Amino acid sequence: MRVDVWLWRARLFKTRSLAAKVVGEGRVRLSRAGVETRLDKPARTVKVGDGLVFALAGRLQAVRIEALGVRRGPPAEARTLYTQLETDG
């Protein structure tokens, strides 16, 4: 699944275009199999088990993808798509 779509479905960003802009600016890091890379395109794919780190509302957010989801549902449904991780900062 595209990273911008997942961020929007998980309700971490209000619009998909805002999520795409943040990813396109290189402000999202992906951790997969112990390797961390900076995402540069909204079309980059994410999988269950991947970790994402990004700044949101002036705070560093770290999440692990638990499910991909099939729609942008209500907040309670969106929270099941990820697990919030501890951040150093």
C-alpha positions as a Python dict, from the first residue, in 0.01 Angstrom:
ca = {
    (1, 'M'): (0, 0, 0),
    (2, 'R'): (115, 355, -70),
    (3, 'V'): (252, 532, 237),
    (4, 'D'): (43, 847, 181),
    (5, 'V'): (-278, 642, 160),
    (6, 'W'): (-191, 450, 476),
    (7, 'L'): (-111, 768, 674),
    (8, 'W'): (-446, 915, 565),
    (9, 'R'): (-644, 597, 643),
    (10, 'A'): (-481, 576, 986),
    (11, 'R'): (-601, 934, 1044),
    (12, 'L'): (-250, 1056, 1120),
    (13, 'F'): (-297, 1329, 857),
    (14, 'K'): (-621, 1512, 781),
    (15, 'T'): (-590, 1485, 404),
    (16, 'R'): (-412, 1250, 168),
    (17, 'S'): (-251, 1545, -12),
    (18, 'L'): (-102, 1667, 318),
    (19, 'A'): (37, 1319, 385),
    (20, 'A'): (182, 1310, 32),
    (21, 'K'): (342, 1653, 82),
    (22, 'V'): (511, 1550, 409),
    (23, 'V'): (643, 1228, 251),
    (24, 'G'): (757, 1413, -62),
    (25, 'E'): (956, 1656, 152),
    (26, 'G'): (1149, 1362, 299),
    (27, 'R'): (1009, 1407, 650),
    (28, 'V'): (904, 1042, 698),
    (29, 'R'): (1147, 761, 783),
    (30, 'L'): (1067, 394, 724),
    (31, 'S'): (1215, 110, 931),
    (32, 'R'): (1196, -234, 774),
    (33, 'A'): (1397, -538, 885),
    (34, 'G'): (1630, -321, 1094),
    (35, 'V'): (1711, -86, 805),
    (36, 'E'): (1596, 276, 825),
    (37, 'T'): (1541, 482, 509),
    (38, 'R'): (1401, 827, 442),
    (39, 'L'): (1096, 812, 215),
    (40, 'D'): (1106, 1054, -76),
    (41, 'K'): (794, 965, -276),
    (42, 'P'): (432, 922, -162),
    (43, 'A'): (400, 612, -381),
    (44, 'R'): (654, 415, -173),
    (45, 'T'): (495, 103, -31),
    (46, 'V'): (452, 4, 331),
    (47, 'K'): (379, -339, 477),
    (48, 'V'): (248, -477, 804),
    (49, 'G'): (534, -470, 1056),
    (50, 'D'): (705, -161, 912),
    (51, 'G'): (787, 130, 1140),
    (52, 'L'): (734, 497, 1052),
    (53, 'V'): (883, 802, 1223),
    (54, 'F'): (765, 1155, 1141),
    (55, 'A'): (695, 1491, 1304),
    (56, 'L'): (331, 1575, 1370),
    (57, 'A'): (214, 1889, 1549),
    (58, 'G'): (568, 1965, 1664),
    (59, 'R'): (619, 1621, 1821),
    (60, 'L'): (809, 1322, 1692),
    (61, 'Q'): (574, 1029, 1627),
    (62, 'A'): (683, 666, 1590),
    (63, 'V'): (433, 400, 1488),
    (64, 'R'): (441, 35, 1383),
    (65, 'I'): (198, -69, 1110),
    (66, 'E'): (-34, -343, 1238),
    (67, 'A'): (-283, -353, 947),
    (68, 'L'): (-328, -182, 611),
    (69, 'G'): (-701, -112, 627),
    (70, 'V'): (-946, -97, 339),
    (71, 'R'): (-1100, 246, 399),
    (72, 'R'): (-1069, 565, 604),
    (73, 'G'): (-1299, 465, 884),
    (74, 'P'): (-1388, 619, 1218),
    (75, 'P'): (-1108, 705, 1464),
    (76, 'A'): (-1157, 387, 1669),
    (77, 'E'): (-1108, 177, 1355),
    (78, 'A'): (-809, 386, 1245),
    (79, 'R'): (-631, 331, 1578),
    (80, 'T'): (-628, -45, 1512),
    (81, 'L'): (-404, 11, 1208),
    (82, 'Y'): (-97, 102, 1415),
    (83, 'T'): (78, 79, 1750),
    (84, 'Q'): (229, 395, 1899),
    (85, 'L'): (598, 346, 1987),
    (86, 'E'): (814, 530, 2237),
    (87, 'T'): (1029, 813, 2097),
    (88, 'D'): (1347, 971, 2228),
    (89, 'G'): (1262, 1337, 2207),
}
